[in-house]
Amino acid sequence: MDRIRVLLVGGPSEITGEGRVREVATLSEAVKVVHGGGREHFRYSGESRELHGAPLPVFRWCDRTKIAE
């Protein structure tokens, strides 16, 4: 199955550059990024942005959960 490159928007400012570009199997599942003792959640917004000449689906930050100890 082909992976889809997506752009993460919002959330912690420490997630920068290429860390903002991820690959997903489907646009319907949330992207979860481990960061600062928790997980940052991003969901597909229905929009796209151009990056390096290619349109990427935008996943916007929507939630943060703590990692259970």
Helices and strands as residue ranges (DSSP letters): E 4-9, G 17-20, E 21-24, E 31-35, E 38-51, E 54-66
